[in-house]
Amino acid sequence: LTSEVKTLDQDIQKKELLMKKLIHTQQRARIIEKDFKVKINSLEDEVKRIKDERDRALKEIDQTGGRGNAANNRIISKYEAKLKKLGDDLTRLRKKYQENQKALRSKAKAAEKLKRLQGEISGHKKQRVVLQRKMKEASESHRNWIKSTRRELQKAVRERNKAKLKVTKLQSKLNKQALIIKRREDEKEVLKRRLKMFETKARAGRKGRKRGSKMLERKRRSNKNGTKA
């Protein structure tokens, strides 16, 4: 979306620049048209004035009968040269004026082009607004996803820590139970050893008493035999 917005911005800038150039060209053409009109009118007035002067000079020459006079001929030639130069200037200006008029006659095409450009620029700007809104929505969605993922991660960490604590407690309980069982086994072994010792002593006592009884019996028999003798 970012690249699309950037492309639209570039198109808008290019078309707005083209619009400015077209508008500037039209404005310049109108200014030139006015300038040409002023200059042409000025030259036409100057031609009329020179013609009037020439006609008055010719009338005076004719009245004095000095048409063939060299001085009078120079006056006439001077007026003709001025009129020729003014006529050439006027022709050149009228030609430029006509060329400018052609440019102005293309005003309708330029206006149509401007209208088309304005429509395209307006469409691009609307499209840019839509894309920017989508970018904002996508960005907001991404931020929400990050928040949600972060919350889930924190929850998972808490549950993991809780489970870890539970495992630790169970392990501690198992260890205690193992110690109790070991202590009982140890006590059991001690009792077994004591019992074994007691049984050993008991057997030894029985054997001693049995030997004593036999010795008493032999002694009694010995005494009895001695009495008989």
N, C-alpha and C positions, 0 to 999 in steps of 0.2 A: 504493500500500500504506500509506503514512503516513497518508493521510486516512481509510482504512478502520480503521486501529488507533485513530486519534483518535475516530472515531465510536463504536467499541466501548467505549473508555474512558468516554465520556460516557454511554452506555447503562448500563454497569456502575455508574457513580456514581449515576445516577438511581434504578436499581432497588435498590441497596444502601441509599440514603436512604429509599426507600419501605418496605423491609424493617425498617429501624430504627424508622420511625414506627409500623408495624403491631405490632412487638414492644413498643414503648413503650405503645401503646394497650391491648394485652392486659394488660401488667403493671399499668398504671394501673387498669384495670377490676377486676383481682383485688384490688388494694389497697383500692379503693373498696368492693368487695363485703365485704371483712373489716371495714372501717370501719362500713358500714351495719349489718352483723350485730351489731357491738358496741353501736352506738347503739340499735338496735331492742330488743336484749336488755335494755339498760339502761332504756329507756323502759317496756318490758313489766314489768320488775321494779318500776319506780317506780309504774306503774299498780296493780300488785298490792298494793304497800305502801300507797298512798293508799286503795284499796278496803278493805283490811283495817282501816285507821284509821277510815274512814267507817263501816264495819260495826260496829266497836266503839263508835263514838260514837252511832250509831243505837240500838244495843242498850242503852247507858246511858240514852239519852233515853227509850226505851220503858219501861225499868225505873222511871224516875222520873216517867213520865207527862207529859213536857214537850214533846210533839210540836208543839203549837200555840204554844209559847213563841217569841217573836221572836228571842231570843238563840240558841236552839237551831236555829231556821230559818236564821239567818245561818251557823251552823256547817255545817249541811247544804249550804247554797248554796255555801259556800266549798269544800267537798270536791267538789261537783258541777262547779264552775268549773275546779278543778284537773284533775279527771278529763277534762273536755271538752278542755281545752288539751292535756293529755297525749295524748288520743285523736286530736286533730287532728295533733299532731306525729308521732304514730305512723303515722297514715294517710299523711301526706306522705312520711315516710321509707320506708314500705313501697312507695309508688308509685315513688319514686326507685330503690329496691332492685330492683323489677320491671323498670324501664327498664334498669338496669345488667345484670340477668340476661339481658335480650334481647341486649344487646351481647355478653355472654359466650356466649350460645347460638349466636351467629354465629362463635364460635371455630373451629368446624369449617371454615367457609368461609374464614376468615382463615388457618387453618393450611394449607388447600389452596392459597390464594393465595401464602402464604409459600413453600410447597414448589415451586410453579410458578416463583416468582421466583428461588429458589435454583437450580433447574434451568437457568433462562435465564441467570443470572449465571455459573454453572459452564460452560455452553456458550459464552458470550461469552468467558470467560477462556481456554478451550481454543482457541477461534478466534483470540484475540489472540496466544496462544503460537505458533500455526501461522503467522500473518501476520508476527510478529516474526522467526521462524526464516527465513521467505522473504525478509524484508527483509535479514537478516544474510547469507543466501546471495547475494542480489542485490548487496549491497554488496561482499562478498568477490569475486564474479565481476567486478564493475566494477573493483575494485582490481587483480585479476589482468590484466584487459584493459588497464588503464593501464600496468602493468608490462611486459606483452608488447609493447604499442604503443611504449613508450619504448625497449625493447630493439631493436625493429625499426628505429625511427628512428635510434638511435645506430649501428646496423649500417649503415643507408643512408648516414648521414653519413660513417662511416669509409670505406665503399666509394666514396662521392663524392670524399672527400679523396684516397683512393688513386688513383682515376681521374684526378683533377685533377693529382696529382703525376706520374702517368704521361704525361699530355698535356703537362705542362710539360717533362718530360725529352725527349719526342719533338720538341717544338717547339724545344728547345735543340739537339738533334741535327740537326734540319732546318736551323736557322740556321747551325750549323757547316758542314754540307754545302754550304749556299748560299754561305758565305764561301769555302770551298775551291774551289767551281766558279767563283766570281767571280775569285779569285786566278789560277786556271788560265787563265780567259778573258783576264784582263789580261796574263798572261805570254805568251799566244798572240798577243795584239795587238802586244806589244812585239817578239816574234820576227818577226811579219809586217812591222812597220815596219823592223826591222833588215835583213830579207831584201830588202825593197824598196830600201832604201838601198844595199845591197851590189850588187844587180842594176843600179841606176842608175849606180854607180861603175864597174861592170864594163863596161857599155855605153859609158860615157864613155871608158874606157881603150882599148877596142877601136877607137873612132872616132879617138882620138889616135894610136894606133899605125898606123892606116890612113892618116891624113894624113901621118904621118912617112915612111911607106914611099913614098908618092906624091912627097913632096918630095925624098927621096933618089934616087928614080928619075929625077926631072926634073933633079937636080943631076948625076947620072951621065951622063945623055944630053948635058947641057950641056958637061961636061968632055970627053966623047968628041968632040963636034963641034969643040971648040976645038983638039984635037990634030990632027985632019985638016987643018985650015987651016994 
